[in-house]
């Protein structure tokens, strides 16, 4: 028999479970006033059952997590990456915010810069140069976050976190950012960290290998191209592969001599190769990640994120945390060649 009190408790438990689940992944969307309001509601509850107390404690834990991360006065995302505690934030949220930044840069690309290989000269393609620069900055930021972590245990946790981020980027069809994050695993300063990789769980090693295989250049990036062909929008394609394709296509003559009429005609075959690339980029620009809630300060951070060390300093730091003697027996993650 369901009494009024039991019915109230049931509704309350469902609401608490929902709020707790929502807070787990969306705590960034709250502000101080809303957190205080939730706290006041919790304190007004007068339930003593063990079952309800578990729900209440779980909800309070989610709120505490929000307060610890978002209300920390020392957290300034416009400063160096050491101020930004990556492990405190869900890999999904990080992947989502990275994706919003990349999509905005993609949206701003001037399609004219893809014509006649203008992208080969930075001064002729400012919008393409900007997204490629951001790609490189993200890659070296990931590398620096890994090699600047002295503790082996923490470093393993950081690498695992980035693998999870890469998996979410794949789920979001953000192939360009995925290439930056996953590609950092193959950089000498990271791939040589044998102790770090050997300390990882098999599950995450497999995930990293699968992502690198997806982006392998073997057979002209066939696995990536197949994945892209079945991907739905919104999507962020790998612009590096597109510019490579366009460079190859541009080597073909724009005009041909018709064998029968001896008249100069447009090379239709060349246009047919260029059109699908331009069309896909244009469609990607006009599709949006409507389900992702933007977090302004994280967007600012990822717009500016870059390594504080140059490549030689990263190499030196990598050898410092794991001396060269540990390189014996290193396993190569990628199945492709660079």
N, C-alpha and C positions, 0 to 999 in steps of 0.2 A: 504494500500500500504506500503510495507516494503522498506524503503530507506537504503542507505549504512550505514548511521549513526545509524539507528534503528537496522540494522543487527549486526553492531559492538557492540552496547549496549547489545543486546540479548546474543551474544557470551560471552561478558565480564561478564554479570550477571551470566551465567551458570558456567563460570570458577570460579568466586568469590564464588558462592554458594558451589561449589565442594570443593574448598580449605578451606573454612570456616568449612564445615562439617568434612573434613579430620583432620583439626587442632584440632577440638573439642576432638577427641579421640586419636590422634597420635602426639600431640605436643612434646612428649618426643623424637621423632625421629629427630627433627631439631637440628641444631647447630647454633652458634651465627652468622656465615656468612650468612646462609640461612635466618635467621630472618631479618637481616639488608637488604638483597636483597628484601625480600617481602615488607619491609617498604619503600624502595626506589621506588618500583613499585607503591605502593599505593599513595605515594606523587606525582607521575607523572601523576596520573589520573586527568582529567579536566572535571569532570561530576558534574552537580549541581542538578540533579533530586533527589527528596526526596527518591524515590525508591532505587536509586543507593547508596545514602548516607547511607541508612539503612544497605545495604549489606556491604559497606565499614566499617561502625562502628562495625558491627558484626565480620568482619574479624580482625579488629584491636583489638577487645576485646579478641579474641582467641590468638593473638600474645602476648598481654599484660599478659594473663594467663600463657603462656609459659615462658615469661621473669620473671614473679614473682616467679615461682616455680623452673625452671631449672637454672636460672642465679643468684639465691640468694646466695651470697657468704657465708651466715651463714649456708647453708644446707650442712651438712656433713653426708651422710648416713652411715658412718662407726662408728658414735658415738651413743649416747643413743637415744632411741626412741622419746624423747621429742624434738629432733632436726628435726624429720621427720613429717611433717604436713600431716597426713593421709587424713584429710578432703579436702585437696587441690587437691588430685589426684583421678581420676576416679576409681570407684570400679572395673570396667572391667580391667583396666590396672594393678591394684594391684593383681587381681585374676590371670591374665595372667603371671605376673612375679613370683608369688608364685608357679604357676603350672610348670614353667620352672625349678625352683629350685628343686621341688619335683621329676620332671621327670628325672633330671640329677642324683639325688640320687638313684632313682629306677633303672636307666640304669646301675649304678655301682654295683648293688647287685650281688654277686656271688651266683649262683643258688645252688652250693654245700652246702651253709650254711643253706638251707632249708631241707636238708636230715637229718634223724635221730634226729630231734629236736635239732640241733646244736644251733638254735636261742634262746634256753633257757639259754645258757651260753654266755654272751657278749664277752668273750675272744675268743670264737670259731666262732663268726659271726660279725666281725667288720663292714661290709658294711650294714648289717641289723640293727645293733645297731645304726649306724650313722643316718639312715633315721627315726628310731623310736625316737631317741633323738631330731631330728629336728621337728618331729611331736609334741612332748611334749613342746619344746621351742616355737613353733608357738602358741600352745594353751595358754600357760601362758603369752606370749606376748600380745595376744588379751585381756586376762583378765586384765593385767596391764594397757593397753591403756584405758580400760573402767573405772577401779576403781581409776586410777590416775587423772581422769578428774573430778575436784571438782564441776564445774558448771553443774547443772541439765540439762539445755538447751543444752550445749555442749556434755554432756554425752549421751543424747538421740540421738543427731546427730551422735555420734561415734558408738553407737549400731546399728543405722539404716544403717550406712555405712558398718559395718561388716556383717549385714544381706544381703545387696546387694552383697558384696564380696562373701559370701557363695552361693548365688543364681548363680553367674557367675561361681564359682567353680563347681557347679552341672552341668551347661551347658557345661563346659569343660571336663566333665567326670572325674574330679579330686576328687574321693571319699575320698581319704586319707586326703588331706588337708581340704576338706569339713568337715570331722569328727572332725578335730582339731579345726576349727573355730566355727562350730555349737556346738561342745561339750563344748566350753568355756561358752556358754550361760547357761549351766546346772551346772556349777561350783558354789558352795555355795556363793562365793564372788560376783557373778554376778546375779544369780537367785534370791537372797534375796533383790535385789534393786527394791523394789516394786514401788516406785515413778517413777523410770526410765522406767520400763516396762509399767506402767499405762499411761505414757505420750506419748507412741508411737502410731502411727496410726494403725488402724485395719489391713490394708493391709500388713504391715511388721510383725505384730504379727502372722498373718496367714502364711506368708512365713516362719517365723522361726519355727513354729509348724510343717509345712509340711516337712521341712528339717530334723527336729529331728525325726519325724515319719518314714521318709525314712531310718534312721539309727537305728531305734528301734530294740533291740535284740529279740523282740517278735517273736515267731514261728521260731527261729533260723535265725533271720535277713532276713525274707522272702521278705520284700519290697526291701531291698538293693539288695538281690540276683536276684530278678526279674529285677530290673533296670540295674544291671550289665550285665545280659544275653542279653539284647536288646541294650546295649551301643555299639557304634562303636569306633574303634581306631582312634586317640590316646586316651588312657585311663589310669588312675592311680587307680588301685583297692585299697581297704582298706586292707592293709597288716596285720593289727591286727586280722581281721576276718580270713584271710588265715592261719596265724600261729596258730590260735585257732583250725581251721579245721585240720591242719596237726598234731597238738598235739593229737587230738582225734583219728585220723587215725592211728597214730604211736602206739597206745595202742593195736591195732590188731596184731595178730601174723604174722610174715613175711613168715613163712612156716606152712603147714598143713600136716596131714597124710591122704592120700587118703584111703577112706573107703574100696574100693574094692581091691586095690593092696597092701595096707598097706605101701606104699612108701611115703617118705617125698617129698612134692611138694611145689612150690612157691605159695603163696596166691595171685592169680591173681586179686581177688576182691579188695584187698588192693591197688595194683598197679593202678587199674582202677580209684580209688578214688584220688590218688596222681597225676596222669598224667594230668588231666584237669587243676589243680591248677598251676602246673609248666609250662604247655603250655601257659596258659593265662598270667602269669607273664613274660615269655619269649617274647611273642608277644607284650605285653605292652612296654617292654624294647626296642624293635626294631621298634616301631612306634614313630613318631615325631610330635610335634606341629609346623608344618611348617609355619602356618599363623601368629604365634606370633613373633613379633619383639622383640628381647632381649634388655633390657635397662641395660647396665653394672652396673651402680652404684646402681640401685634398686636390681639387682641380688645379689650384694655384701651385701646390707643391709639385704635382706631376708635370706641370707645364715647365717648371724650372729645374726639375731633378736632373742632376748630372754628377759624375764622379768628381771628387775633390782631388783625385790623384791622376797624374798622367800615366801612360802605359808602362814606362820604365819603373815608376814608383809602385804600380800595382804588381809587377813581376817581383820586385824586391820584397814587398809585403807578403806575397804568396809564399816565397821561399823562407820568409821569417817564421810564418805560422806552421809550415810543414817543410823542413829542410830538404834539399835535393835527394838525400839518401832514401827518402820515402817514395821516390818516383818509380823505383823498380817494381815491375808488376802492375803498373797503372793500367786500368781498363778504359778503352775508348768507348764513349757513350754512343757516338754516331755510327751509323752503318754507311753513311754517305761520305764522299770525299769533298774536301774544301779546295 
